Structures are given as C-alpha cells and as structure tokens.
Amino acid sequence: MNLELEGRTALICGASQGLGFAIAEALAEEGCKVGLLARNASKLDARVKDFTKRGLAAVPLPADMGHWEQVKAALAQFGAPDILVNNSGGPPPVDVTAVDPVLWRSQFEAMVLNQMRLTEAALPAMRQRAFGRILSVASTSIVEPFPSLAISNSLRAALAGWMKTLAGQVARDGVTVNMLLPGSFATERIDRLNARDAESRGVPLSRVVAEASAEIPLGRYGDPKEFGVVAAFLASPKASYITGQMIRIDGGATKSL
C-alpha cells in the first residue's frame, strides 16, 4: 500500500533505539524526512549515517525529553513537522508506596509536561496546513496496570486523558491524535526488565523470557518493525478517520476488553 507520505516531515522522540527507532525507520522508508530526537548523540549519528547510506532522509537531534529547552531547540532546528511522535524512555520499577517526589517530578517532565509542550508548539503549523498527525507511544499499562510500574501506570494515564481531549479539539483542522499501546516487544527496555526480574528471583533469564512469552496469545515478543508499520499507517493520510484512539499492539496479551 502506498501510504502517501512521500515528502512529509516527521519528528520522532526517543528515536535512537527501540520502538521509537522502529517508527523512524518505517516513516523514513515511506519517504518522510525524519528528525531523530534522543539523548545519545553518538547513537543518533550512527543511525543517521545508516539511513543516509540507504538513501533515507534523516536529521540527528540530540536532546533530553526531560529538559524543555533542549527539546524546544531541537524543534526549532528541525522545523514544524507534519507528523509528531511523542515517546520517552520508560521509568524505573518502584514500590508504589515509596516513590521519591524528585523522581515523580523528573518523570512528569519527560513523560507528560514536555510532551504536551512539544505538541502545543507543533500544532499551529499543522492546523494551518490542514494536515497533522500526533502519535504518543505509551503502554498497555494504561488499561491494565503493571504491579511494579507505578510511575508508568500513573503518568501515561494522565497523558492519555490530555490526548483524548486534544483529539476532539483539533479533528476538524485535519489533525488526528492517537496513542499506541505496546505490549512486550524485543527491545532494550524489555531486556533490562527481564534481567532485573531474573536476578531478583534467582532464575535464568531464559526462564523469565519463556514465561513471559507463554502469557502472550501469539506466544512470542513482538518485533519492533511490526510496531513501526502500524505507526506509519496511523501517521498517513490513509488513516484520516482514526483519531482519539488508544490502539493496542500487544499480541493479544491485554485481558481487558
């Protein structure tokens, strides 16, 4: 399918690895010029060099989502995009009864407030062009909270409420707003969480992976590329009647309706 994205611009946050990179790659392969925003400048440079060799248009944008001035500077450098993908690294597992207030604040900046600010900054140009796509990568924990991820459960749900409200206000301007709820994908983050679980339980990592995979109806972790292509479709003109939605991409793992 031709997604009609040739010549569009897309700014992807958290784009140096994992699901953010998968989205950036999918959009670049569809003909978008992509801005890769992430903290690790050397990793971004390597990604952009690889894209360039493949004939794909990409710009490295080193910035930390937790620091608004850096994010604002990256947006100014890249310019107002047609497509904005909000994404940030997941917070650490915590005991819900003992979360450091400093950690709450820092994660709120990166996971909620600065994503709102970036969206607000990108919106005027989208509305003027009568085309815009805003995607936010969250987690299925919004609809089925994970016991050890209290920060993620709480802050992603807060952002979901804001995104849903926004969707209703900008739909008639040609701007769609959707959230992607990934389940378990073969990324660096899931590797870290599995390693932590294996260490705390004193069991082999392979056992943790096998147990987690068995809980997924498809029997495996997702390939990040599978996630990227869904995001690319939602970012395209083909998905113009989809807005205000939370779309689960989880291999059927979420048990709620």
Backbone as JSON, one array per atom type, in Angstrom:
{
  "sequence": "MNLELEGRTALICGASQGLGFAIAEALAEEGCKVGLLARNASKLDARVKDFTKRGLAAVPLPADMGHWEQVKAALAQFGAPDILVNNSGGPPPVDVTAVDPVLWRSQFEAMVLNQMRLTEAALPAMRQRAFGRILSVASTSIVEPFPSLAISNSLRAALAGWMKTLAGQVARDGVTVNMLLPGSFATERIDRLNARDAESRGVPLSRVVAEASAEIPLGRYGDPKEFGVVAAFLASPKASYITGQMIRIDGGATKSL",
  "N": [[0.84, -1.2, 0.0], [0.55, 2.2, -0.85], [1.35, 4.69, 1.28], [1.22, 7.39, 0.98], [3.06, 9.25, 2.0], [5.31, 10.4, 1.06], [7.68, 12.96, 1.03], [6.73, 14.19, 3.32], [7.33, 15.48, 6.66], [8.68, 14.26, 9.71], [8.91, 14.21, 13.17], [10.45, 12.37, 15.58], [10.45, 11.31, 18.84], [12.67, 9.9, 21.3], [14.15, 8.3, 19.55], [16.48, 6.85, 19.04], [16.67, 4.17, 19.53], [14.91, 1.03, 20.1], [11.31, 1.1, 20.11], [10.84, 3.69, 19.25], [12.88, 4.13, 17.37], [12.12, 2.18, 15.53], [9.74, 3.24, 14.54], [10.71, 5.59, 13.36], [12.31, 4.49, 11.35], [10.38, 3.15, 9.78], [8.81, 5.29, 8.86], [10.73, 6.79, 7.48], [11.35, 5.0, 5.44], [9.02, 5.16, 4.05], [9.27, 7.51, 2.78], [9.4, 9.86, 4.24], [11.06, 12.75, 5.59], [12.92, 12.43, 8.4], [13.25, 13.48, 11.77], [15.38, 12.6, 14.26], [15.13, 12.42, 17.56], [16.81, 12.22, 20.58], [18.69, 11.33, 23.57], [21.29, 10.27, 23.29], [23.87, 11.26, 21.54], [25.93, 10.13, 19.94], [24.89, 7.65, 19.22], [22.68, 8.49, 17.77], [23.97, 9.77, 15.61], [25.14, 7.55, 14.37], [22.85, 6.16, 13.57], [21.72, 7.97, 11.73], [23.73, 8.09, 9.79], [23.56, 5.49, 8.81], [20.96, 5.55, 7.74], [21.33, 7.47, 5.74], [23.12, 6.17, 4.0], [21.38, 4.34, 2.98], [19.78, 5.85, 1.43], [17.84, 7.32, 2.71], [16.19, 10.08, 4.27], [17.31, 11.83, 7.02], [17.73, 13.5, 10.18], [19.86, 14.19, 12.89], [18.93, 14.89, 16.24], [20.02, 15.75, 19.04], [18.77, 15.63, 22.25], [17.27, 15.87, 25.48], [14.31, 14.55, 26.67], [13.49, 15.27, 29.16], [14.26, 17.86, 29.55], [13.11, 20.84, 28.75], [14.12, 23.1, 27.34], [16.11, 22.02, 25.72], [14.57, 20.34, 24.1], [12.9, 22.19, 22.86], [14.79, 23.62, 21.39], [15.61, 21.63, 19.61], [13.27, 21.27, 18.11], [13.11, 23.79, 16.9], [15.37, 23.66, 15.29], [14.73, 21.55, 13.53], [12.26, 22.28, 12.48], [8.7, 22.86, 12.1], [6.92, 19.9, 12.2], [5.08, 17.64, 9.98], [4.26, 15.34, 11.12], [4.23, 14.22, 14.4], [5.78, 12.31, 16.81], [5.41, 11.47, 19.98], [7.4, 10.26, 22.58], [9.07, 8.58, 25.17], [11.69, 7.36, 27.29], [10.98, 4.55, 29.38], [10.02, 4.73, 32.87], [11.79, 3.73, 35.9], [11.18, 0.58, 37.62], [9.28, 0.68, 40.66], [8.46, 0.76, 44.2], [5.19, 1.27, 44.89], [4.36, 2.53, 47.2], [6.42, 4.1, 48.03], [7.65, 6.24, 46.46], [10.09, 8.46, 45.43], [9.62, 11.93, 45.66], [11.14, 13.63, 44.03], [11.8, 11.99, 41.9], [9.23, 11.52, 40.88], [8.66, 14.12, 39.91], [10.67, 14.56, 37.95], [10.13, 12.51, 36.11], [7.54, 13.22, 35.39], [8.03, 15.57, 33.99], [9.39, 14.6, 31.69], [7.67, 12.61, 30.65], [5.11, 13.63, 30.5], [4.56, 16.59, 30.79], [6.5, 17.89, 29.04], [5.94, 16.61, 26.68], [3.39, 17.5, 26.18], [3.98, 20.23, 25.85], [5.62, 20.16, 23.57], [3.85, 19.15, 21.67], [1.92, 21.22, 21.64], [3.51, 23.25, 20.6], [4.01, 22.32, 18.03], [1.52, 22.24, 16.86], [0.25, 24.68, 15.69], [1.29, 25.03, 13.02], [0.53, 22.63, 11.85], [-2.27, 22.86, 11.9], [-2.59, 25.06, 10.27], [-1.75, 24.02, 7.83], [-3.72, 22.22, 7.46], [-3.28, 19.56, 7.9], [-2.08, 17.1, 9.99], [-0.4, 14.83, 12.17], [-0.44, 13.38, 15.25], [1.11, 11.27, 17.38], [1.38, 9.24, 20.25], [3.52, 7.26, 22.06], [2.78, 4.91, 24.38], [1.76, 2.64, 26.74], [0.37, -0.61, 27.37], [-0.19, -0.61, 29.99], [-1.82, 1.45, 30.65], [-4.44, 0.59, 30.39], [-4.37, -1.78, 31.73], [-2.89, -1.94, 34.49], [0.54, -2.47, 35.49], [1.99, -4.22, 38.17], [4.59, -3.46, 39.19], [5.2, -1.07, 38.0], [4.48, 1.63, 38.84], [4.88, 4.39, 38.36], [4.86, 4.62, 35.57], [2.26, 3.57, 35.05], [0.67, 5.58, 36.17], [1.47, 8.16, 35.1], [1.35, 7.83, 32.32], [-1.35, 7.39, 32.0], [-2.35, 9.88, 32.71], [-1.41, 11.45, 30.58], [-2.85, 10.25, 28.54], [-5.49, 11.11, 29.02], [-5.24, 13.83, 28.45], [-4.49, 13.76, 25.74], [-6.76, 12.6, 24.57], [-8.65, 14.59, 25.01], [-7.5, 16.65, 23.49], [-7.7, 15.55, 20.93], [-10.4, 15.81, 20.23], [-10.58, 18.53, 19.9], [-9.02, 19.34, 17.74], [-9.66, 17.89, 15.51], [-11.27, 18.74, 13.34], [-9.58, 20.39, 12.07], [-8.0, 18.87, 10.5], [-6.15, 17.41, 11.85], [-5.06, 14.55, 13.45], [-5.09, 12.63, 16.47], [-3.61, 10.17, 18.28], [-2.97, 7.32, 20.44], [-0.49, 4.86, 20.93], [-0.38, 1.68, 22.23], [1.91, -0.31, 23.27], [2.6, -3.78, 23.84], [4.65, -6.39, 24.94], [7.69, -6.09, 23.46], [10.62, -6.99, 21.6], [12.94, -5.31, 22.75], [15.51, -3.06, 24.02], [14.66, -2.14, 26.49], [12.83, -4.1, 27.47], [14.61, -6.15, 27.73], [16.19, -5.24, 29.85], [14.3, -5.12, 31.95], [13.58, -7.82, 32.12], [16.02, -8.95, 32.84], [16.37, -7.82, 35.36], [14.21, -8.97, 36.7], [14.9, -11.68, 36.55], [17.25, -11.7, 38.09], [16.29, -10.87, 40.61], [14.65, -12.99, 41.28], [16.34, -15.1, 41.18], [16.62, -16.84, 39.02], [17.25, -18.34, 35.74], [17.68, -16.12, 32.94], [16.55, -16.97, 30.55], [14.39, -18.47, 31.42], [12.66, -16.54, 32.45], [12.04, -15.12, 30.11], [10.78, -17.14, 28.62], [8.54, -17.68, 30.24], [7.22, -15.22, 30.17], [6.67, -15.0, 27.44], [4.91, -17.1, 27.12], [2.62, -16.11, 28.25], [1.55, -14.51, 26.37], [-0.84, -14.5, 23.84], [0.0, -14.91, 21.14], [2.38, -16.14, 21.64], [4.97, -15.1, 21.67], [7.43, -12.41, 21.82], [6.9, -9.16, 20.38], [8.14, -7.99, 17.22], [9.95, -5.05, 16.81], [9.69, -3.81, 14.28], [7.15, -4.54, 13.49], [5.62, -2.94, 15.05], [6.41, -0.43, 14.16], [5.33, -0.23, 11.54], [2.59, -0.08, 11.98], [2.41, 2.38, 13.26], [3.31, 4.02, 11.17], [1.21, 3.75, 9.33], [-0.92, 4.96, 10.8], [0.06, 7.51, 10.84], [-0.33, 8.39, 8.33], [-2.14, 9.8, 5.44], [-4.02, 7.87, 4.83], [-5.16, 7.05, 7.17], [-7.04, 8.89, 8.0], [-9.53, 8.95, 9.27], [-9.27, 8.05, 11.78], [-9.03, 8.87, 15.02], [-8.37, 10.06, 18.36], [-7.97, 7.65, 19.62], [-6.85, 4.76, 21.5], [-4.62, 2.46, 20.67], [-3.99, -0.87, 20.85], [-1.12, -2.82, 20.58], [-0.16, -5.69, 21.0], [0.01, -8.43, 20.72], [-2.25, -9.68, 21.61], [-2.18, -9.8, 24.37], [-3.29, -8.19, 26.41], [-5.85, -8.43, 28.79], [-8.25, -7.14, 29.23], [-11.33, -5.82, 27.8]],
  "CA": [[0.0, 0.0, 0.0], [1.22, 3.49, -0.84], [0.81, 5.45, 2.4], [1.15, 8.81, 0.59], [3.87, 10.01, 2.95], [6.48, 10.95, 0.36], [7.87, 14.39, 1.19], [6.3, 14.67, 4.63], [8.36, 15.55, 7.69], [8.26, 13.6, 10.94], [9.8, 14.34, 14.33], [10.22, 11.2, 16.43], [11.18, 11.38, 20.1], [13.16, 8.61, 21.74], [14.3, 7.62, 18.26], [17.78, 6.22, 18.82], [16.58, 2.72, 19.73], [13.61, 0.5, 20.48], [10.13, 1.36, 19.32], [11.0, 4.99, 18.6], [13.69, 3.93, 16.16], [11.32, 1.4, 14.58], [8.82, 4.18, 13.9], [11.5, 6.46, 12.49], [12.72, 3.72, 10.17], [9.21, 2.9, 8.94], [8.43, 6.55, 8.22], [11.76, 7.13, 6.51], [11.21, 4.1, 4.3], [7.85, 5.61, 3.3], [9.59, 8.75, 2.08], [9.45, 11.03, 5.12], [12.29, 13.25, 6.2], [12.7, 12.2, 9.82], [14.12, 14.05, 12.79], [15.58, 11.62, 15.33], [15.42, 13.12, 18.82], [17.15, 11.33, 21.7], [19.79, 11.86, 24.38], [22.59, 9.72, 22.93], [24.27, 11.88, 20.27], [26.74, 9.23, 19.12], [23.99, 6.64, 18.65], [21.9, 9.18, 16.74], [24.82, 9.95, 14.42], [25.27, 6.26, 13.7], [21.57, 5.87, 12.93], [21.56, 8.86, 10.58], [24.68, 7.64, 8.76], [22.99, 4.28, 8.2], [19.84, 5.98, 6.91], [21.86, 8.17, 4.57], [23.63, 5.15, 3.1], [20.23, 3.66, 2.38], [19.02, 6.81, 0.65], [16.75, 7.84, 3.52], [16.47, 11.42, 4.78], [17.22, 11.87, 8.48], [18.49, 14.55, 10.87], [20.03, 13.89, 14.32], [18.51, 15.98, 17.12], [20.33, 15.37, 20.42], [18.01, 16.37, 23.27], [16.7, 15.07, 26.57], [12.9, 14.89, 26.84], [13.29, 15.82, 30.49], [14.74, 19.25, 29.58], [12.32, 21.51, 27.73], [14.91, 24.0, 26.5], [16.75, 21.19, 24.7], [13.53, 19.87, 23.17], [12.48, 23.36, 22.09], [15.86, 23.91, 20.44], [15.56, 20.6, 18.58], [12.13, 21.59, 17.25], [13.48, 24.95, 16.1], [16.33, 23.21, 14.29], [14.09, 20.69, 12.53], [11.1, 22.93, 11.89], [7.41, 22.28, 12.49], [6.72, 18.68, 11.41], [3.74, 17.17, 9.64], [3.98, 14.2, 12.0], [4.96, 14.26, 15.66], [5.67, 11.08, 17.61], [5.86, 11.66, 21.35], [7.9, 8.99, 23.11], [10.16, 8.77, 26.13], [12.11, 6.14, 27.96], [10.12, 4.15, 30.49], [10.57, 4.97, 34.2], [12.24, 2.51, 36.58], [10.22, -0.07, 38.54], [9.34, 1.24, 42.01], [7.44, 0.39, 45.17], [4.18, 2.32, 44.77], [4.18, 3.23, 48.48], [7.63, 4.82, 48.43], [8.26, 6.87, 45.3], [10.74, 9.73, 45.75], [8.98, 13.05, 44.96], [12.03, 14.15, 42.98], [11.63, 11.1, 40.75], [7.92, 11.84, 40.31], [8.74, 15.38, 39.16], [11.52, 14.42, 36.75], [9.42, 11.68, 35.15], [6.41, 14.01, 34.89], [8.56, 16.49, 32.97], [9.73, 13.88, 30.46], [6.61, 11.74, 30.15], [3.82, 14.32, 30.36], [4.58, 18.03, 30.55], [7.24, 18.29, 27.84], [5.24, 16.09, 25.5], [2.31, 18.47, 25.95], [4.58, 21.45, 25.32], [6.08, 19.92, 22.2], [2.64, 19.05, 20.85], [1.36, 22.57, 21.51], [4.39, 24.03, 19.73], [3.92, 21.83, 16.66], [0.14, 22.29, 16.37], [-0.18, 25.77, 14.81], [1.63, 24.77, 11.62], [-0.33, 21.53, 11.38], [-3.62, 23.38, 11.67], [-2.53, 25.95, 9.1], [-1.64, 23.17, 6.64], [-4.88, 21.33, 7.46], [-2.82, 18.18, 7.99], [-1.15, 16.83, 11.08], [-0.55, 13.55, 12.85], [0.22, 13.33, 16.56], [1.08, 9.93, 17.98], [2.09, 9.12, 21.51], [3.81, 5.87, 22.43], [2.54, 4.75, 25.81], [1.88, 1.26, 27.19], [-0.9, -1.24, 27.74], [-0.41, -0.4, 31.42], [-2.9, 2.42, 30.8], [-5.71, -0.13, 30.54], [-4.16, -2.91, 32.63], [-1.67, -1.54, 35.2], [1.53, -3.47, 35.88], [2.24, -4.02, 39.6], [5.87, -2.84, 39.55], [5.44, 0.14, 37.2], [3.53, 2.62, 39.35], [5.08, 5.68, 37.71], [4.36, 4.47, 34.21], [0.81, 3.43, 35.1], [0.04, 6.84, 36.56], [1.75, 9.29, 34.22], [0.84, 7.57, 30.97], [-2.8, 7.58, 32.05], [-2.58, 11.33, 32.7], [-1.21, 11.92, 29.21], [-3.96, 9.73, 27.72], [-6.63, 12.0, 29.2], [-4.97, 15.08, 27.73], [-4.51, 13.46, 24.31], [-8.16, 12.39, 24.17], [-9.26, 15.92, 24.98], [-6.94, 17.36, 22.35], [-8.2, 14.96, 19.68], [-11.7, 16.38, 19.92], [-10.47, 19.96, 19.6], [-8.27, 19.63, 16.51], [-10.04, 16.96, 14.45], [-11.8, 19.45, 12.16], [-8.46, 21.09, 11.43], [-7.21, 17.9, 9.74], [-5.11, 16.86, 12.73], [-5.5, 13.4, 14.24], [-4.32, 12.42, 17.7], [-3.82, 8.79, 18.72], [-1.95, 6.73, 21.29], [-0.11, 3.48, 20.65], [-0.14, 0.97, 23.48], [2.67, -1.54, 23.01], [2.8, -4.82, 24.83], [6.05, -6.79, 25.07], [8.47, -6.13, 22.23], [12.03, -7.33, 21.78], [13.69, -4.06, 22.8], [16.48, -2.95, 25.1], [13.97, -1.96, 27.77], [12.32, -5.38, 27.95], [15.79, -6.92, 28.14], [16.58, -4.77, 31.19], [13.28, -5.55, 32.91], [13.69, -9.27, 32.28], [17.25, -9.23, 33.59], [16.1, -7.45, 36.76], [13.31, -9.98, 37.24], [15.67, -12.93, 36.71], [18.17, -11.54, 39.22], [15.55, -10.8, 41.87], [14.07, -14.31, 41.56], [17.4, -16.1, 41.19], [16.36, -17.84, 37.97], [17.88, -17.97, 34.46], [16.98, -15.16, 32.1], [15.76, -17.71, 29.56], [13.13, -18.88, 32.04], [11.8, -15.35, 32.52], [11.58, -14.85, 28.74], [9.84, -18.2, 28.24], [7.31, -17.49, 31.0], [6.54, -14.02, 29.65], [6.18, -15.31, 26.09], [3.78, -18.02, 27.25], [1.45, -15.33, 28.65], [1.08, -13.77, 25.19], [-1.53, -15.44, 22.97], [0.81, -15.25, 19.98], [3.48, -16.97, 22.09], [6.29, -14.5, 21.42], [7.52, -10.96, 21.86], [6.73, -8.52, 19.09], [9.27, -7.41, 16.5], [9.72, -3.6, 16.71], [9.25, -3.43, 12.94], [5.71, -4.71, 13.45], [5.09, -1.74, 15.7], [6.69, 0.72, 13.3], [4.44, -0.13, 10.38], [1.28, 0.39, 12.46], [2.57, 3.82, 13.48], [3.39, 4.67, 9.87], [-0.14, 3.81, 8.78], [-1.68, 5.97, 11.53], [0.62, 8.82, 10.51], [-0.56, 8.65, 6.92], [-3.48, 10.25, 5.04], [-4.92, 6.72, 4.77], [-5.79, 6.87, 8.48], [-7.61, 10.19, 8.31], [-10.76, 8.83, 10.05], [-8.93, 7.44, 13.07], [-8.49, 9.85, 15.97], [-8.84, 9.92, 19.73], [-7.97, 6.22, 19.95], [-5.71, 4.08, 22.1], [-4.55, 1.25, 19.86], [-3.12, -1.87, 21.47], [-0.3, -3.66, 19.69], [0.36, -6.47, 22.12], [-0.1, -9.87, 20.5], [-3.43, -10.2, 22.3], [-1.85, -10.06, 25.77], [-4.16, -7.46, 27.35], [-7.02, -9.26, 29.07], [-9.48, -6.35, 29.27], [-11.98, -5.58, 26.51]],
  "C": [[0.88, 1.25, 0.0], [0.59, 4.35, 0.25], [0.77, 6.96, 2.14], [1.91, 9.7, 1.57], [5.12, 10.63, 2.32], [6.53, 12.47, 0.53], [7.38, 14.97, 2.5], [7.48, 14.73, 5.59], [7.81, 14.95, 8.98], [9.32, 13.76, 12.01], [9.45, 13.22, 15.3], [11.08, 11.32, 17.68], [11.58, 9.97, 20.55], [13.51, 7.71, 20.57], [15.62, 6.91, 18.05], [17.73, 4.7, 18.94], [15.13, 2.31, 19.99], [12.49, 0.87, 19.54], [10.2, 2.71, 18.62], [11.79, 4.87, 17.32], [12.89, 3.17, 15.11], [10.33, 2.29, 13.84], [9.57, 5.07, 12.93], [11.9, 5.73, 11.21], [11.54, 3.5, 9.23], [8.79, 4.16, 8.2], [9.45, 6.97, 7.17], [11.64, 6.27, 5.25], [9.98, 4.44, 3.45], [8.07, 6.96, 2.62], [9.58, 10.0, 2.93], [10.89, 11.45, 5.4], [12.07, 13.17, 7.7], [13.73, 12.92, 10.69], [14.19, 13.08, 13.95], [16.03, 12.34, 16.59], [15.67, 12.09, 19.92], [18.36, 11.91, 22.41], [21.16, 11.47, 23.84], [23.02, 10.22, 21.55], [25.04, 10.93, 19.37], [25.87, 8.15, 18.48], [23.12, 7.26, 17.56], [22.72, 9.35, 15.46], [24.98, 8.66, 13.65], [23.99, 5.88, 12.96], [21.41, 6.7, 11.65], [22.51, 8.47, 9.45], [24.15, 6.41, 8.04], [21.82, 4.64, 7.29], [20.34, 6.61, 5.62], [22.41, 7.19, 3.53], [22.52, 4.43, 2.35], [19.35, 4.6, 1.56], [17.83, 7.4, 1.38], [17.15, 9.17, 4.14], [16.26, 11.49, 6.29], [18.14, 12.94, 9.04], [18.63, 14.15, 12.33], [19.68, 15.11, 15.17], [18.77, 15.58, 18.57], [19.58, 16.26, 21.42], [17.45, 15.38, 24.28], [15.26, 15.49, 26.76], [12.6, 15.47, 28.22], [13.69, 17.28, 30.61], [14.1, 20.02, 28.43], [13.15, 22.4, 26.81], [15.64, 23.22, 25.41], [15.74, 20.72, 23.64], [13.08, 21.02, 22.27], [13.52, 23.72, 21.03], [15.87, 22.9, 19.3], [14.42, 20.87, 17.6], [12.46, 22.78, 16.36], [14.45, 24.56, 14.99], [15.66, 22.43, 13.17], [12.97, 21.4, 11.79], [9.83, 22.18, 12.26], [7.1, 21.08, 11.61], [5.27, 18.45, 11.01], [3.28, 16.1, 10.62], [4.84, 14.34, 13.25], [4.7, 12.97, 16.42], [6.27, 11.35, 18.98], [6.25, 10.3, 21.94], [9.01, 9.32, 24.09], [10.51, 7.43, 26.73], [11.2, 5.83, 29.13], [10.8, 4.39, 31.83], [10.98, 3.66, 34.87], [11.11, 1.89, 37.4], [10.39, 0.49, 39.95], [8.29, 0.58, 42.9], [6.43, 1.54, 45.2], [4.01, 3.11, 46.07], [5.38, 4.1, 48.85], [8.35, 5.41, 47.23], [8.82, 8.23, 45.71], [10.05, 10.86, 44.98], [9.83, 13.65, 43.85], [11.92, 13.3, 41.72], [10.28, 11.34, 40.08], [8.03, 13.07, 39.4], [9.53, 15.22, 37.86], [10.82, 13.57, 35.68], [8.2, 12.41, 34.58], [6.87, 14.97, 33.8], [8.75, 15.76, 31.64], [8.53, 13.18, 29.83], [5.29, 12.45, 29.89], [4.02, 15.77, 29.92], [5.3, 18.41, 29.26], [6.65, 17.72, 26.56], [4.05, 16.98, 25.17], [2.88, 19.73, 25.31], [5.0, 21.28, 23.86], [4.89, 19.83, 21.25], [2.04, 20.42, 20.6], [2.2, 23.42, 20.56], [4.28, 23.61, 18.27], [2.54, 22.05, 16.05], [-0.19, 23.44, 15.43], [0.11, 25.53, 13.33], [0.8, 23.64, 11.04], [-1.72, 22.04, 11.03], [-3.65, 24.29, 10.45], [-2.47, 25.15, 7.81], [-2.86, 22.28, 6.45], [-4.46, 19.86, 7.36], [-1.85, 18.07, 9.16], [-1.45, 15.48, 11.7], [0.25, 13.61, 14.15], [0.01, 11.94, 17.13], [1.85, 9.97, 19.28], [2.27, 7.64, 21.82], [3.69, 5.74, 23.94], [2.77, 3.3, 26.2], [0.5, 0.7, 27.46], [-1.17, -1.11, 29.23], [-1.49, 0.66, 31.67], [-4.23, 1.72, 31.06], [-5.6, -1.34, 31.47], [-2.85, -2.68, 33.38], [-0.78, -2.71, 35.59], [1.94, -3.21, 37.33], [3.51, -3.24, 39.93], [6.12, -1.5, 38.86], [4.46, 1.25, 37.57], [3.66, 3.96, 38.64], [4.52, 5.65, 36.29], [2.85, 4.4, 34.19], [0.13, 4.79, 35.29], [0.24, 7.94, 35.51], [1.25, 9.05, 32.8], [-0.68, 7.74, 30.92], [-3.15, 9.06, 32.03], [-2.43, 11.88, 31.28], [-2.35, 11.46, 28.3], [-5.18, 10.63, 27.83], [-6.46, 13.3, 28.43], [-5.05, 14.86, 26.22], [-5.94, 13.27, 23.79], [-8.88, 13.72, 24.06], [-8.8, 16.7, 23.76], [-7.52, 16.85, 21.04], [-9.53, 15.58, 19.27], [-11.63, 17.83, 19.49], [-9.83, 20.25, 18.24], [-8.69, 18.77, 15.33], [-10.5, 17.69, 13.19], [-10.75, 20.3, 11.47], [-7.59, 20.14, 10.61], [-6.1, 17.26, 10.53], [-5.7, 15.7, 13.53], [-4.54, 13.17, 15.39], [-4.63, 11.01, 18.21], [-2.68, 8.33, 19.62], [-1.73, 5.28, 20.88], [0.25, 2.81, 21.97], [0.59, -0.33, 23.19], [2.61, -2.5, 24.17], [4.28, -5.12, 24.92], [6.7, -6.93, 23.7], [9.92, -6.41, 22.55], [12.88, -6.07, 21.66], [14.68, -4.08, 23.96], [15.8, -2.83, 26.46], [13.44, -3.29, 28.31], [13.46, -6.28, 28.39], [16.2, -6.54, 29.56], [15.59, -5.24, 32.25], [13.35, -7.05, 33.17], [14.93, -9.64, 33.1], [17.06, -8.91, 35.07], [15.22, -8.5, 37.43], [14.06, -11.29, 37.51], [16.59, -12.85, 37.92], [17.43, -11.57, 40.55], [14.98, -12.16, 42.27], [15.12, -15.41, 41.62], [17.17, -17.21, 40.18], [17.05, -17.41, 36.69], [17.02, -16.99, 33.67], [16.08, -15.86, 31.09], [14.41, -18.15, 30.12], [12.15, -17.72, 32.1], [11.21, -15.06, 31.14], [10.53, -15.87, 28.32], [8.51, -18.03, 28.95], [6.51, -16.3, 30.46], [5.94, -14.3, 28.28], [4.94, -16.19, 26.16], [2.5, -17.29, 27.64], [0.84, -14.56, 27.48], [0.39, -14.75, 24.25], [-0.75, -15.83, 21.72], [2.07, -16.04, 20.34], [4.87, -16.4, 21.88], [6.23, -13.0, 21.69], [7.32, -10.4, 20.45], [8.06, -8.06, 18.52], [9.01, -5.9, 16.4], [9.27, -3.13, 15.33], [7.74, -3.57, 12.79], [5.0, -3.5, 14.06], [5.24, -0.53, 14.79], [5.72, 0.88, 12.16], [3.03, 0.3, 10.78], [1.33, 1.9, 12.66], [2.6, 4.57, 12.16], [2.01, 4.79, 9.22], [-0.95, 4.91, 9.47], [-1.2, 7.39, 11.24], [0.28, 9.25, 9.09], [-1.95, 9.23, 6.64], [-4.49, 9.1, 4.98], [-5.7, 6.53, 6.07], [-6.52, 8.13, 8.93], [-8.89, 10.13, 9.15], [-10.53, 8.14, 11.39], [-8.33, 8.51, 13.97], [-9.1, 9.62, 17.35], [-8.81, 8.49, 20.24], [-6.7, 5.8, 20.69], [-5.66, 2.7, 21.45], [-3.52, 0.3, 20.46], [-2.4, -2.69, 20.4], [0.47, -4.58, 20.63], [0.27, -7.98, 21.94], [-1.27, -10.51, 21.2], [-3.26, -10.36, 23.79], [-2.79, -9.37, 26.76], [-5.47, -8.21, 27.54], [-8.33, -8.47, 29.09], [-10.04, -6.17, 27.85], [-11.44, -4.3, 25.87]]
}
